[in-house]
């Protein structure tokens, strides 16, 4: 009737490593559950589709030269605004045209709207023409 007694020797390092890895495993599982739960994308569903994604252009005329204003949009954001055919001769004739569109574009990127855009004091008329061309391109992109 002899029962054998078994003695198990545990080293403290092994216990600490096991506890740390178990805690990291539990943390990873919680993180994955939080990131990939089904209701996690409700915020993006609330944003309405304002634009048809794509690149839209409108033309403005300065000194009998046509310039293409190119506006790139996705479903809910204005991504880029630029001149698509601005050449060196045009920038020589109108040196403040590139800074004017960059200033307007920065304001539009921040506000994601064409409302309350402040025009430059250096080029108010050129800025207004550029803003009108951007509005025309945005109207083409708007969801109907």
C-alpha angles and dihedrals in degrees: 000000000000115000117200118230115219120209118203118200116204122189116220092231091059092051092050093047091049092050093048093049092046090052091048090049092052090047091051092050091050091048092051092048092050094046098045104034113132097245094053098101099055092109093060091047090058093062108090123227103256101166140033104240115250146078117294128188137197130183129235126184124222119175093343091307121116118224123193116221108204120202121187118200139173125199096293109005141064103230106180142000121193146137110264098197106029108144134189094260091056093048089050092053094042107027095173097052096090094048089047094056092043091053092049092044092052091052092047092049091053097045099029085215139084092227120109096009109165114220123221117261089221095057111018097151096044090046090052091051090049091047091051090051091050090050090052092052092046090051088056089053097046117112110246 
